[in-house]
Structure formats: C-alpha cells, structure tokens
Amino acid sequence: MTKKSADGKKAQSGQKAGERGARGANRGAGALAESGSRSAAPSDGKPAAGQPTGRANADAAHLNATNNALVDHAYLTEDEFGTVAETLQRNLATTISLYLKFKKYHWDIRGRFFRDLHLAYDEFIAMIFPAIDEQAERLVALGGSPIAAPADIERYSTVTVPTETVRDARTQVSDLVADLTRVGRGYRDDSQTVDDANDPATADLYNGYAATVDKIRWMLQAMMDDERMN
C-alpha cells in the first residue's frame, strides 16, 4: 500500500469517527436542545470555573459543570427522559401561557359581568398557578433544565395569549373553555405517555392537573348558561 493511500484511509477513518462523535453529542437532548449558546473559553484554552464544558444546549445531566456531578435522570433511561421531558416542557409553557391569558382577560373584562369574571379569573389562577413551579421542578429533579424565555414559552405552549383587547364576557369565556378543553385532554394523554415511559410520578401530577382544569372548565361553562351573557 502506498503512503498516499494509507493517509487517505486514515483521513476517512478520522472523518467517520468525528461524525460518530457528533451524533453521540446530539443524542438525548430531545425537545430541550433548541435554546442557549456555547460558553466562551478563556485565553488559556481551559474551561472557565463553573462553566459547562459539555455540548451547548444539553439538558442538565449532560453538562460537565462545577457541582453538577450528581445530576442524572434518576431511574429513567435516556429515551424515557426525552419523552417525559418533552411533555414537562410543553406543559410548563402552556401553564404559564394560561396564567397570562387569565390575567389578560381579568384586566380587559368590561360590562355586566365585570365583577363576577374579574374575581373568578383570579380564583382560577390561584388553582393553576402552583403547577408552574411543580412542573419545572419535576423536570429539574429528572436531570432537565426548564427553558422559560418568552420566545420559548410561545414556541412550546398550546395556549395563545391574545395581543388584542377583548372586553366581551362571552367571547372571553368561550375562548377559555376551548383552551381548557384542549389542555385537559393534553394532560390526560400525557399522563398515559409518561406512565408508559416508566414515570408514574409525573403521570400522577398530570392526573391532578387534568382534574383541576376540568373543574375550571365546568365553572366557566356554567357561566355561559346565563342568557344575559348573550
């Protein structure tokens, strides 16, 4: 074999190894690997103290940072974690959006039902608000890292916060009932999904949230039965 052909084979081998390394670095990030940036190294070429040296955008368990050695996915495999993490990130974003939407309508409501809905919306917010922190901390407990920048919330959420002013009571309530129908169904489906992914604890959380959402939806539907809202 000539030296030229041997060098060519070595180059091809190195290229293939690099491709395998890149695929391995991308594995396991799932839906949480879409935001963030790579940390800059100091002039000596060594990682800065406390800065992640793993792949940029990785979930917390894959970051090689100070005090991060014990972060892992607990009893979940990489694939199971990816499945559970996707639902937690989406539901976290959705719950934050639902909170903001209730607040938006709380501020905008006018007319005969102002007082009833102005107060009711804050009562409903108090019922759903704890789920924000609970879902984020559940993701952290499983070795994830919640993303919560406004653009990311909008991207993951299944609820759209209106940018226009909506003052009519029936329009507001009808819109919220449609949202809650979709969110409740999502929690029910996600409960089955994460249970199949070996995470009954998160499934239990979702079952509780589904019951809360169903209750709020029922209360809003009952308000729509008032003929004065037409």
LUMZAFI-361444 format. One record per atom (N, C-alpha, C): residue number from 0; residue in one letter; chain; atom name; y, z negated, x negated. Coordinates in steps of 0.02 Angstrom, whole numbers, plus 50000, padded with zeros to 5 digits. Atoms other than C-alpha are relative to their C-alpha. Example, Ala and Ser with C-alpha at 12.3 -4.5 7.8 and 13.67 -1.06 7.14 Angstrom:
R     i   aa   ch   at      yy      zz      xx
R     0    A    A    N   49941   50000   49955
R     0    A    A   CA   49775   49610   49385
R     0    A    A    C   50060   50000   49955
R     1    S    A    N   49941   50003   50042
R     1    S    A   CA   49947   49643   49316
R     1    S    A    C   50055   49963   50039
//
This chain:
R     i   aa   ch   at      yy      zz      xx
R     0    M    A    N   49940   50000   49957
R     0    M    A   CA   50000   50000   50000
R     0    M    A    C   50062   50000   49956
R     1    T    A    N   49939   49998   50040
R     1    T    A   CA   50173   50045   49931
R     1    T    A    C   50044   49941   50015
R     2    K    A    N   49954   50057   49990
R     2    K    A   CA   50308   49915   49908
R     2    K    A    C   50045   50013   50061
R     3    K    A    N   49956   49983   49943
R     3    K    A   CA   50416   50008   50037
R     3    K    A    C   49966   49985   50066
R     4    S    A    N   50036   50013   49937
R     4    S    A   CA   50282   49999   50173
R     4    S    A    C   49988   49926   50010
R     5    A    A    N   50010   50072   49994
R     5    A    A   CA   50247   49816   50135
R     5    A    A    C   50063   49966   50023
R     6    D    A    N   49936   50029   49979
R     6    D    A   CA   50431   49775   50150
R     6    D    A    C   50014   50015   50073
R     7    G    A    N   49989   49982   49930
R     7    G    A   CA   50437   49868   50316
R     7    G    A    C   49960   49956   50046
R     8    K    A    N   50042   50043   49959
R     8    K    A   CA   50292   49767   50385
R     8    K    A    C   50028   49930   50003
R     9    K    A    N   49971   50067   50001
R     9    K    A   CA   50375   49606   50330
R     9    K    A    C   50060   49996   50046
R    10    A    A    N   49941   49998   49957
R    10    A    A   CA   50535   49656   50419
R    10    A    A    C   49981   49999   50073
R    11    Q    A    N   50023   49999   49931
R    11    Q    A   CA   50441   49696   50579
R    11    Q    A    C   49973   49933   50021
R    12    S    A    N   50028   50066   49985
R    12    S    A   CA   50348   49532   50569
R    12    S    A    C   50055   49949   50011
R    13    G    A    N   49944   50046   49992
R    13    G    A   CA   50512   49437   50546
R    13    G    A    C   50036   50011   50065
R    14    Q    A    N   49966   49985   49937
R    14    Q    A   CA   50590   49527   50694
R    14    Q    A    C   49961   49972   50059
R    15    K    A    N   50041   50026   49945
R    15    K    A   CA   50443   49483   50807
R    15    K    A    C   50003   49925   50003
R    16    A    A    N   49997   50074   50000
R    16    A    A   CA   50449   49301   50752
R    16    A    A    C   50066   49977   50029
R    17    G    A    N   49935   50018   49972
R    17    G    A   CA   50635   49297   50792
R    17    G    A    C   50001   50008   50075
R    18    E    A    N   50002   49990   49928
R    18    E    A   CA   50602   49368   50965
R    18    E    A    C   49961   49945   50035
R    19    R    A    N   50038   50054   49971
R    19    R    A   CA   50468   49238   50997
R    19    R    A    C   50040   49935   50001
R    20    G    A    N   49959   50060   50003
R    20    G    A   CA   50587   49101   50942
R    20    G    A    C   50054   50001   50053
R    21    A    A    N   49948   49995   49949
R    21    A    A   CA   50723   49165   51058
R    21    A    A    C   49971   49987   50069
R    22    R    A    N   50031   50013   49935
R    22    R    A   CA   50602   49167   51205
R    22    R    A    C   49984   49927   50009
R    23    G    A    N   50015   50072   49995
R    23    G    A   CA   50548   48990   51166
R    23    G    A    C   50062   49959   50012
R    24    A    A    N   49938   50038   49990
R    24    A    A   CA   50728   48931   51158
R    24    A    A    C   50025   50006   50071
R    25    N    A    N   49975   49990   49932
R    25    N    A   CA   50763   49003   51330
R    25    N    A    C   49954   49969   50053
R    26    R    A    N   50049   50024   49951
R    26    R    A   CA   50608   48928   51412
R    26    R    A    C   50019   49931   50025
R    27    G    A    N   49991   50067   49973
R    27    G    A   CA   50629   48778   51529
R    27    G    A    C   50070   49983   50023
R    28    A    A    N   49931   50017   49980
R    28    A    A   CA   50816   48789   51561
R    28    A    A    C   50010   50011   50075
R    29    G    A    N   49996   49988   49928
R    29    G    A   CA   50797   48862   51737
R    29    G    A    C   50071   50013   50023
R    30    A    A    N   49936   49987   49969
R    30    A    A   CA   50948   48862   51851
R    30    A    A    C   50057   49963   49967
R    31    L    A    N   49947   50040   50030
R    31    L    A   CA   51042   48737   51743
R    31    L    A    C   50025   50029   49935
R    32    A    A    N   49983   49972   50065
R    32    A    A   CA   51062   48854   51594
R    32    A    A    C   50056   50051   50003
R    33    E    A    N   49951   49948   49991
R    33    E    A   CA   51211   48952   51655
R    33    E    A    C   50071   49980   49983
R    34    S    A    N   49932   50020   50015
R    34    S    A   CA   51363   48849   51603
R    34    S    A    C   50002   49962   49935
R    35    G    A    N   49993   50037   50062
R    35    G    A   CA   51432   48768   51446
R    35    G    A    C   50008   50046   49941
R    36    S    A    N   49990   49959   50059
R    36    S    A   CA   51462   48828   51268
R    36    S    A    C   49970   49965   49940
R    37    R    A    N   50031   50026   50060
R    37    R    A   CA   51388   48805   51094
R    37    R    A    C   50052   49961   49959
R    38    S    A    N   49955   50041   50039
R    38    S    A   CA   51464   48666   50988
R    38    S    A    C   50010   50031   49930
R    39    A    A    N   49986   49973   50066
R    39    A    A   CA   51550   48719   50827
R    39    A    A    C   49977   49952   49947
R    40    A    A    N   50023   50042   50055
R    40    A    A   CA   51477   48656   50663
R    40    A    A    C   50058   49989   49952
R    41    P    A    N   49947   50013   50049
R    41    P    A   CA   51590   48575   50532
R    41    P    A    C   49992   50045   49939
R    42    S    A    N   49999   49954   50057
R    42    S    A   CA   51632   48662   50368
R    42    S    A    C   49941   49993   49953
R    43    D    A    N   50058   50009   50044
R    43    D    A   CA   51483   48587   50276
R    43    D    A    C   49937   50030   50028
R    44    G    A    N   50058   49968   49970
R    44    G    A   CA   51366   48676   50396
R    44    G    A    C   49952   49953   50034
R    45    K    A    N   50043   50049   49968
R    45    K    A   CA   51288   48515   50461
R    45    K    A    C   50025   49985   50070
R    46    P    A    N   49978   50017   49933
R    46    P    A   CA   51290   48464   50645
R    46    P    A    C   50047   49941   49999
R    47    A    A    N   49954   50057   49995
R    47    A    A   CA   51434   48350   50691
R    47    A    A    C   49964   49942   50033
R    48    A    A    N   50033   50059   49972
R    48    A    A   CA   51382   48172   50732
R    48    A    A    C   50011   49998   50075
R    49    G    A    N   49996   50005   49927
R    49    G    A   CA   51342   48154   50916
R    49    G    A    C   50003   50066   50035
R    50    Q    A    N   49996   49934   49970
R    50    Q    A   CA   51349   48342   50945
R    50    Q    A    C   49930   50028   50009
R    51    P    A    N   50066   49971   49990
R    51    P    A   CA   51199   48433   51020
R    51    P    A    C   49986   50055   49949
R    52    T    A    N   50020   49948   50047
R    52    T    A   CA   51104   48541   50896
R    52    T    A    C   49947   50046   50030
R    53    G    A    N   50048   49956   49966
R    53    G    A   CA   50982   48617   51022
R    53    G    A    C   50036   50060   50028
R    54    R    A    N   49972   49940   49970
R    54    R    A   CA   51010   48778   51117
R    54    R    A    C   50057   49983   50048
R    55    A    A    N   49946   50010   49954
R    55    A    A   CA   51175   48787   51208
R    55    A    A    C   49975   50010   50071
R    56    N    A    N   50017   49995   49929
R    56    N    A   CA   51158   48764   51397
R    56    N    A    C   49933   49968   50018
R    57    A    A    N   50065   50029   49985
R    57    A    A   CA   50991   48673   51383
R    57    A    A    C   50009   49938   50044
R    58    D    A    N   49997   50063   49964
R    58    D    A   CA   50951   48531   51501
R    58    D    A    C   49998   49943   49950
R    59    A    A    N   49991   50056   50045
R    59    A    A   CA   50974   48358   51428
R    59    A    A    C   49939   49986   49956
R    60    A    A    N   50061   50015   50038
R    60    A    A   CA   50793   48339   51373
R    60    A    A    C   49991   50045   49940
R    61    H    A    N   50009   49953   50055
R    61    H    A   CA   50810   48488   51256
R    61    H    A    C   50058   50000   49951
R    62    L    A    N   49944   50005   50046
R    62    L    A   CA   50970   48435   51169
R    62    L    A    C   49983   49950   49945
R    63    N    A    N   50013   50043   50057
R    63    N    A   CA   50947   48364   50995
R    63    N    A    C   50065   49966   49980
R    64    A    A    N   49937   50034   50012
R    64    A    A   CA   51094   48243   51000
R    64    A    A    C   49988   49926   49988
R    65    T    A    N   50005   50072   50014
R    65    T    A   CA   51126   48064   50946
R    65    T    A    C   49983   49962   50065
R    66    N    A    N   50021   50042   49944
R    66    N    A   CA   51043   47936   51061
R    66    N    A    C   49967   50039   50057
R    67    N    A    N   50031   49958   49948
R    67    N    A   CA   50951   48074   51154
R    67    N    A    C   49924   50003   49993
R    68    A    A    N   50071   49994   50016
R    68    A    A   CA   50777   48047   51082
R    68    A    A    C   49954   49982   50058
R    69    L    A    N   50043   50024   49947
R    69    L    A   CA   50709   47959   51236
R    69    L    A    C   50008   50040   50065
R    70    V    A    N   49990   49960   49939
R    70    V    A   CA   50769   48089   51363
R    70    V    A    C   49944   50051   50006
R    71    D    A    N   50055   49953   49988
R    71    D    A   CA   50623   48185   51438
R    71    D    A    C   49993   50011   50075
R    72    H    A    N   50010   49983   49929
R    72    H    A   CA   50554   48249   51603
R    72    H    A    C   49951   49952   50034
R    73    A    A    N   50044   50051   49971
R    73    A    A   CA   50451   48091   51636
R    73    A    A    C   49931   50030   50011
R    74    Y    A    N   50069   49976   49985
R    74    Y    A   CA   50288   48142   51724
R    74    Y    A    C   49998   50073   50020
R    75    L    A    N   49999   49930   49979
R    75    L    A   CA   50342   48321   51761
R    75    L    A    C   49989   50047   49941
R    76    T    A    N   50005   49947   50050
R    76    T    A   CA   50291   48475   51665
R    76    T    A    C   50065   50038   49999
R    77    E    A    N   49940   49959   50004
R    77    E    A   CA   50424   48599   51611
R    77    E    A    C   50010   50041   50064
R    78    D    A    N   49994   49959   49940
R    78    D    A   CA   50386   48712   51759
R    78    D    A    C   50017   49957   50061
R    79    E    A    N   49985   50045   49944
R    79    E    A   CA   50386   48566   51882
R    79    E    A    C   50072   49977   49998
R    80    F    A    N   49931   50021   50006
R    80    F    A   CA   50550   48504   51814
R    80    F    A    C   50048   50056   50020
R    81    G    A    N   49957   49944   49982
R    81    G    A   CA   50626   48677   51830
R    81    G    A    C   50006   50009   50075
R    82    T    A    N   49999   49993   49927
R    82    T    A   CA   50577   48684   52013
R    82    T    A    C   50041   49944   50033
R    83    V    A    N   49965   50058   49970
R    83    V    A   CA   50640   48509   52054
R    83    V    A    C   50075   50003   49983
R    84    A    A    N   49930   49998   50022
R    84    A    A   CA   50800   48530   51952
R    84    A    A    C   50041   50051   50039
R    85    E    A    N   49964   49949   49962
R    85    E    A   CA   50847   48689   52044
R    85    E    A    C   50020   49973   50068
R    86    T    A    N   49983   50027   49933
R    86    T    A   CA   50838   48600   52212
R    86    T    A    C   50052   49946   49995
R    87    L    A    N   49952   50055   50007
R    87    L    A   CA   50934   48448   52150
R    87    L    A    C   50070   50027   49985
R    88    Q    A    N   49933   49972   50016
R    88    Q    A   CA   51075   48552   52075
R    88    Q    A    C   50030   50034   50061
R    89    R    A    N   49975   49965   49940
R    89    R    A   CA   51090   48659   52232
R    89    R    A    C   50021   49950   50054
R    90    N    A    N   49984   50049   49948
R    90    N    A   CA   51086   48509   52350
R    90    N    A    C   50058   49956   49980
R    91    L    A    N   49942   50037   50024
R    91    L    A   CA   51210   48414   52242
R    91    L    A    C   50064   50040   50015
R    92    A    A    N   49942   49958   49988
R    92    A    A   CA   51332   48559   52252
R    92    A    A    C   50014   50007   50075
R    93    T    A    N   49993   49993   49928
R    93    T    A   CA   51300   48579   52438
R    93    T    A    C   50029   49937   50031
R    94    T    A    N   49975   50062   49973
R    94    T    A   CA   51332   48395   52474
R    94    T    A    C   50073   49989   49983
R    95    I    A    N   49929   50005   50019
R    95    I    A   CA   51495   48396   52377
R    95    I    A    C   50042   50047   50043
R    96    S    A    N   49963   49952   49959
R    96    S    A   CA   51550   48551   52473
R    96    S    A    C   50004   49976   50072
R    97    L    A    N   50000   50026   49932
R    97    L    A   CA   51501   48472   52639
R    97    L    A    C   50051   49943   50006
R    98    Y    A    N   49950   50054   50002
R    98    Y    A   CA   51604   48318   52594
R    98    Y    A    C   50071   50029   50003
R    99    L    A    N   49934   49970   50001
R    99    L    A   CA   51755   48427   52554
R    99    L    A    C   50016   50036   50065
R   100    K    A    N   49987   49964   49937
R   100    K    A   CA   51734   48529   52713
R   100    K    A    C   50017   49951   50056
R   101    F    A    N   49984   50051   49950
R   101    F    A   CA   51731   48374   52823
R   101    F    A    C   50071   49974   49989
R   102    K    A    N   49932   50024   50015
R   102    K    A   CA   51888   48313   52733
R   102    K    A    C   50052   50052   50019
R   103    K    A    N   49953   49947   49982
R   103    K    A   CA   51974   48481   52756
R   103    K    A    C   50011   50002   50075
R   104    Y    A    N   49992   50000   49928
R   104    Y    A   CA   51940   48479   52943
R   104    Y    A    C   50031   49935   50025
R   105    H    A    N   49970   50065   49985
R   105    H    A   CA   51987   48293   52950
R   105    H    A    C   50076   50005   49995
R   106    W    A    N   49928   49993   50009
R   106    W    A   CA   52160   48341   52885
R   106    W    A    C   50030   50051   50047
R   107    D    A    N   49972   49944   49962
R   107    D    A   CA   52181   48500   52987
R   107    D    A    C   49998   49992   50076
R   108    I    A    N   50010   50004   49927
R   108    I    A   CA   52125   48446   53162
R   108    I    A    C   50065   49984   50037
R   109    R    A    N   49942   50012   49957
R   109    R    A   CA   52258   48452   53299
R   109    R    A    C   49977   50003   50073
R   110    G    A    N   50014   49993   49929
R   110    G    A   CA   52263   48438   53487
R   110    G    A    C   49967   49940   50032
R   111    R    A    N   50027   50053   49959
R   111    R    A   CA   52174   48336   53620
R   111    R    A    C   49948   49957   49963
R   112    F    A    N   50055   50036   50033
R   112    F    A   CA   52027   48289   53508
R   112    F    A    C   50018   49976   49930
R   113    F    A    N   49979   50019   50068
R   113    F    A   CA   52131   48245   53355
R   113    F    A    C   49972   49932   49981
R   114    R    A    N   50020   50067   50021
R   114    R    A   CA   52096   48059   53354
R   114    R    A    C   49924   49993   49996
R   115    D    A    N   50073   50006   49999
R   115    D    A   CA   51912   48072   53402
R   115    D    A    C   49969   50031   49937
R   116    L    A    N   50031   49965   50056
R   116    L    A   CA   51870   48200   53268
R   116    L    A    C   50028   49976   49933
R   117    H    A    N   49970   50025   50062
R   117    H    A   CA   51992   48135   53137
R   117    H    A    C   49961   49938   49976
R   118    L    A    N   50037   50060   50018
R   118    L    A   CA   51899   47969   53140
R   118    L    A    C   49926   50015   49989
R   119    A    A    N   50072   49985   50005
R   119    A    A   CA   51724   48041   53168
R   119    A    A    C   49983   50034   49935
R   120    Y    A    N   50015   49964   50063
R   120    Y    A   CA   51735   48156   53017
R   120    Y    A    C   49994   49952   49942
R   121    D    A    N   50006   50048   50054
R   121    D    A   CA   51767   48009   52902
R   121    D    A    C   49938   49956   50007
R   122    E    A    N   50063   50037   49990
R   122    E    A   CA   51621   47914   52981
R   122    E    A    C   49941   50042   49974
R   123    F    A    N   50055   49957   50023
R   123    F    A   CA   51508   48063   52945
R   123    F    A    C   50001   50006   49924
R   124    I    A    N   49994   49998   50073
R   124    I    A   CA   51575   48074   52767
R   124    I    A    C   49968   49939   49969
R   125    A    A    N   50028   50062   50027
R   125    A    A   CA   51526   47893   52739
R   125    A    A    C   49924   50002   50002
R   126    M    A    N   50072   49994   49994
R   126    M    A   CA   51349   47938   52794
R   126    M    A    C   49969   50045   49946
R   127    I    A    N   50028   49951   50047
R   127    I    A   CA   51327   48084   52674
R   127    I    A    C   50022   49987   49928
R   128    F    A    N   49971   50007   50067
R   128    F    A   CA   51433   48028   52525
R   128    F    A    C   49952   49970   49949
R   129    P    A    N   50044   50029   50051
R   129    P    A   CA   51301   47917   52440
R   129    P    A    C   49951   50050   49970
R   130    A    A    N   50049   49951   50025
R   130    A    A   CA   51186   48069   52422
R   130    A    A    C   50026   50037   49939
R   131    I    A    N   49972   49964   50058
R   131    I    A   CA   51306   48146   52295
R   131    I    A    C   49977   49967   49936
R   132    D    A    N   50019   50036   50061
R   132    D    A   CA   51278   48012   52164
R   132    D    A    C   49924   49994   49993
R   133    E    A    N   50073   50009   50003
R   133    E    A   CA   51095   47988   52210
R   133    E    A    C   49966   50063   49974
R   134    Q    A    N   50032   49938   50022
R   134    Q    A   CA   51051   48171   52185
R   134    Q    A    C   50017   50015   49926
R   135    A    A    N   49981   49989   50070
R   135    A    A   CA   51149   48183   52022
R   135    A    A    C   49961   49954   49954
R   136    E    A    N   50035   50048   50043
R   136    E    A   CA   51069   48026   51952
R   136    E    A    C   49924   50013   50000
R   137    R    A    N   50071   49982   50000
R   137    R    A   CA   50896   48084   52006
R   137    R    A    C   49988   50056   49950
R   138    L    A    N   50006   49946   50048
R   138    L    A   CA   50923   48242   51905
R   138    L    A    C   50004   49974   49928
R   139    V    A    N   49994   50030   50067
R   139    V    A   CA   50979   48139   51754
R   139    V    A    C   49937   49962   49982
R   140    A    A    N   50059   50041   50013
R   140    A    A   CA   50829   48023   51772
R   140    A    A    C   49940   50044   49980
R   141    L    A    N   50054   49954   50017
R   141    L    A   CA   50715   48175   51757
R   141    L    A    C   50015   50043   49939
R   142    G    A    N   49984   49964   50061
R   142    G    A   CA   50799   48237   51599
R   142    G    A    C   50045   50059   50009
R   143    G    A    N   49954   49945   49987
R   143    G    A   CA   50925   48354   51678
R   143    G    A    C   50072   49980   49984
R   144    S    A    N   49929   50012   50011
R   144    S    A   CA   51113   48367   51663
R   144    S    A    C   50039   50036   50055
R   145    P    A    N   49966   49968   49943
R   145    P    A   CA   51209   48399   51826
R   145    P    A    C   50063   50036   49978
R   146    I    A    N   49937   49965   50011
R   146    I    A   CA   51347   48528   51822
R   146    I    A    C   50041   49994   50064
R   147    A    A    N   49958   50015   49942
R   147    A    A   CA   51495   48493   51935
R   147    A    A    C   50070   50030   49996
R   148    A    A    N   49935   49966   50002
R   148    A    A   CA   51640   48605   51885
R   148    A    A    C   50010   50038   50066
R   149    P    A    N   49988   49967   49936
R   149    P    A   CA   51725   48682   52039
R   149    P    A    C   49966   50068   50007
R   150    A    A    N   50031   49934   49996
R   150    A    A   CA   51662   48857   51998
R   150    A    A    C   49925   49995   50007
R   151    D    A    N   50072   50010   49994
R   151    D    A   CA   51484   48792   51979
R   151    D    A    C   49981   49974   50068
R   152    I    A    N   50013   50025   49932
R   152    I    A   CA   51492   48696   52142
R   152    I    A    C   50001   50057   50050
R   153    E    A    N   49996   49943   49955
R   153    E    A   CA   51547   48853   52232
R   153    E    A    C   49941   50047   49992
R   154    R    A    N   50055   49953   50014
R   154    R    A   CA   51410   48955   52148
R   154    R    A    C   49934   49975   50028
R   155    Y    A    N   50064   50027   49979
R   155    Y    A   CA   51266   48838   52192
R   155    Y    A    C   49997   49980   50074
R   156    S    A    N   49999   50028   49933
R   156    S    A   CA   51321   48773   52362
R   156    S    A    C   49981   50050   50054
R   157    T    A    N   50015   49959   49941
R   157    T    A   CA   51254   48839   52527
R   157    T    A    C   50052   49990   50055
R   158    V    A    N   49945   50013   49954
R   158    V    A   CA   51411   48774   52615
R   158    V    A    C   50065   50026   49970
R   159    T    A    N   49937   49973   50024
R   159    T    A   CA   51578   48863   52601
R   159    T    A    C   50058   49958   50028
R   160    V    A    N   49941   50038   49980
R   160    V    A   CA   51737   48759   52604
R   160    V    A    C   50055   50050   50019
R   161    P    A    N   49950   49950   49978
R   161    P    A   CA   51870   48854   52705
R   161    P    A    C   50064   49995   49959
R   162    T    A    N   49935   49999   50033
R   162    T    A   CA   52029   48906   52617
R   162    T    A    C   50057   50006   50051
R   163    E    A    N   49950   49993   49948
R   163    E    A   CA   52120   48941   52780
R   163    E    A    C   50004   49935   50041
R   164    T    A    N   49991   50059   49957
R   164    T    A   CA   52187   48811   52903
R   164    T    A    C   49966   50013   50068
R   165    V    A    N   50034   49995   49935
R   165    V    A   CA   52075   48784   53056
R   165    V    A    C   50017   49937   50040
R   166    R    A    N   49977   50059   49962
R   166    R    A   CA   52153   48670   53188
R   166    R    A    C   49961   49990   50065
R   167    D    A    N   50035   50004   49936
R   167    D    A   CA   52046   48708   53342
R   167    D    A    C   49936   49959   49996
R   168    A    A    N   50056   50047   50002
R   168    A    A   CA   51918   48573   53382
R   168    A    A    C   49933   50036   50007
R   169    R    A    N   50064   49966   49990
R   169    R    A   CA   51781   48687   53449
R   169    R    A    C   49981   50044   49941
R   170    T    A    N   50015   49958   50058
R   170    T    A   CA   51796   48807   53303
R   170    T    A    C   49974   49958   49942
R   171    Q    A    N   50021   50045   50054
R   171    Q    A   CA   51781   48664   53179
R   171    Q    A    C   49929   49974   50012
R   172    V    A    N   50064   50032   49985
R   172    V    A   CA   51635   48578   53265
R   172    V    A    C   49943   50051   50000
R   173    S    A    N   50051   49948   49999
R   173    S    A   CA   51539   48740   53295
R   173    S    A    C   49981   50022   49929
R   174    D    A    N   50011   49981   50070
R   174    D    A   CA   51559   48786   53111
R   174    D    A    C   49959   49947   49964
R   175    L    A    N   50036   50054   50033
R   175    L    A   CA   51498   48615   53053
R   175    L    A    C   49928   49995   50025
R   176    V    A    N   50068   50002   49973
R   176    V    A   CA   51347   48620   53170
R   176    V    A    C   49958   50054   49966
R   177    A    A    N   50037   49946   50034
R   177    A    A   CA   51296   48788   53093
R   177    A    A    C   49984   49980   49928
R   178    D    A    N   50013   50023   50069
R   178    D    A   CA   51315   48715   52917
R   178    D    A    C   49945   49948   49998
R   179    L    A    N   50048   50055   50000
R   179    L    A   CA   51217   48559   52959
R   179    L    A    C   49930   50024   50018
R   180    T    A    N   50065   49970   49983
R   180    T    A   CA   51078   48662   53037
R   180    T    A    C   49968   50030   49938
R   181    R    A    N   50024   49969   50062
R   181    R    A   CA   51061   48759   52875
R   181    R    A    C   49983   49948   49947
R   182    V    A    N   50011   50051   50050
R   182    V    A   CA   51075   48605   52764
R   182    V    A    C   49938   49958   50017
R   183    G    A    N   50059   50039   49979
R   183    G    A   CA   50947   48506   52865
R   183    G    A    C   49935   50038   49989
R   184    R    A    N   50059   49958   50011
R   184    R    A   CA   50824   48650   52859
R   184    R    A    C   49985   50005   49925
R   185    G    A    N   50009   49996   50072
R   185    G    A   CA   50853   48664   52672
R   185    G    A    C   49968   49937   49971
R   186    Y    A    N   50030   50063   50023
R   186    Y    A   CA   50812   48480   52643
R   186    Y    A    C   49926   49996   50020
R   187    R    A    N   50069   50001   49977
R   187    R    A   CA   50654   48497   52745
R   187    R    A    C   49956   50045   49955
R   188    D    A    N   50038   49953   50042
R   188    D    A   CA   50597   48649   52646
R   188    D    A    C   49995   49975   49927
R   189    D    A    N   50000   50024   50070
R   189    D    A   CA   50647   48573   52478
R   189    D    A    C   49956   49938   49992
R   190    S    A    N   50045   50058   50002
R   190    S    A   CA   50551   48414   52520
R   190    S    A    C   49929   50023   49987
R   191    Q    A    N   50067   49972   50011
R   191    Q    A   CA   50392   48517   52530
R   191    Q    A    C   49994   50030   49931
R   192    T    A    N   50002   49967   50065
R   192    T    A   CA   50437   48615   52374
R   192    T    A    C   49992   49950   49943
R   193    V    A    N   50004   50048   50055
R   193    V    A   CA   50465   48463   52262
R   193    V    A    C   49937   49957   50005
R   194    D    A    N   50064   50036   49993
R   194    D    A   CA   50313   48374   52334
R   194    D    A    C   49944   50041   49969
R   195    D    A    N   50050   49956   50032
R   195    D    A   CA   50209   48524   52282
R   195    D    A    C   50009   50003   49924
R   196    A    A    N   49987   50000   50072
R   196    A    A   CA   50291   48510   52111
R   196    A    A    C   49990   49930   49970
R   197    N    A    N   50019   50065   50027
R   197    N    A   CA   50222   48334   52087
R   197    N    A    C   50057   49949   49997
R   198    D    A    N   49943   50046   50000
R   198    D    A   CA   50383   48242   52132
R   198    D    A    C   50011   49972   50071
R   199    P    A    N   49993   50028   49933
R   199    P    A   CA   50356   48141   52293
R   199    P    A    C   50062   49955   50006
R   200    A    A    N   49941   50043   49996
R   200    A    A   CA   50502   48026   52248
R   200    A    A    C   50061   50040   50023
R   201    T    A    N   49945   49957   49978
R   201    T    A   CA   50628   48168   52263
R   201    T    A    C   49988   50026   50071
R   202    A    A    N   50016   49979   49931
R   202    A    A   CA   50537   48227   52420
R   202    A    A    C   50021   49946   50050
R   203    D    A    N   49979   50054   49955
R   203    D    A   CA   50568   48055   52497
R   203    D    A    C   50075   49998   50008
R   204    L    A    N   49927   49997   49994
R   204    L    A   CA   50753   48068   52457
R   204    L    A    C   50021   50055   50049
R   205    Y    A    N   49982   49943   49957
R   205    Y    A   CA   50762   48238   52541
R   205    Y    A    C   49983   49986   50074
R   206    N    A    N   50018   50016   49931
R   206    N    A   CA   50672   48173   52696
R   206    N    A    C   50053   49955   50031
R   207    G    A    N   49947   50044   49974
R   207    G    A   CA   50803   48036   52714
R   207    G    A    C   50064   50037   50013
R   208    Y    A    N   49939   49962   49990
R   208    Y    A   CA   50947   48157   52691
R   208    Y    A    C   49994   50046   50061
R   209    A    A    N   50011   49956   49942
R   209    A    A   CA   50871   48275   52819
R   209    A    A    C   50011   49962   50065
R   210    A    A    N   49992   50041   49940
R   210    A    A   CA   50866   48134   52947
R   210    A    A    C   50074   49985   50012
R   211    T    A    N   49928   50014   49994
R   211    T    A   CA   51049   48091   52912
R   211    T    A    C   50037   50061   50025
R   212    V    A    N   49967   49938   49980
R   212    V    A   CA   51104   48272   52928
R   212    V    A    C   49984   50016   50072
R   213    D    A    N   50019   49987   49930
R   213    D    A   CA   51006   48292   53090
R   213    D    A    C   50038   49955   50049
R   214    K    A    N   49964   50046   49956
R   214    K    A   CA   51092   48139   53163
R   214    K    A    C   50073   50021   50008
R   215    I    A    N   49931   49977   49996
R   215    I    A   CA   51266   48202   53121
R   215    I    A    C   50005   50064   50041
R   216    R    A    N   50001   49937   49962
R   216    R    A   CA   51222   48373   53190
R   216    R    A    C   49994   49986   50075
R   217    W    A    N   50009   50018   49930
R   217    W    A   CA   51164   48294   53354
R   217    W    A    C   50065   49972   50030
R   218    M    A    N   49938   50030   49975
R   218    M    A   CA   51326   48194   53371
R   218    M    A    C   50053   50053   50011
R   219    L    A    N   49951   49947   49992
R   219    L    A   CA   51433   48348   53343
R   219    L    A    C   49983   50046   50059
R   220    Q    A    N   50021   49959   49943
R   220    Q    A   CA   51331   48449   53467
R   220    Q    A    C   50017   49966   50066
R   221    A    A    N   49984   50037   49939
R   221    A    A   CA   51356   48311   53596
R   221    A    A    C   50074   50005   50016
R   222    M    A    N   49928   49992   49989
R   222    M    A   CA   51545   48326   53573
R   222    M    A    C   50015   50067   50031
R   223    M    A    N   49988   49933   49974
R   223    M    A   CA   51534   48511   53611
R   223    M    A    C   49983   50006   50073
R   224    D    A    N   50016   49999   49928
R   224    D    A   CA   51464   48470   53783
R   224    D    A    C   50060   49983   50044
R   225    D    A    N   49940   50016   49962
R   225    D    A   CA   51637   48410   53835
R   225    D    A    C   50036   50065   50019
R   226    E    A    N   49971   49937   49978
R   226    E    A   CA   51707   48551   53940
R   226    E    A    C   50073   50007   49982
R   227    R    A    N   49930   49997   50020
R   227    R    A   CA   51883   48505   53888
R   227    R    A    C   50009   50031   49931
R   228    M    A    N   49996   49970   50066
R   228    M    A   CA   51841   48572   53714
R   228    M    A    C   50003   50076   50004
R   229    N    A    N   49997   49927   49992
R   229    N    A   CA   51835   48750   53786
R   229    N    A    C   50072   50024   50000
//
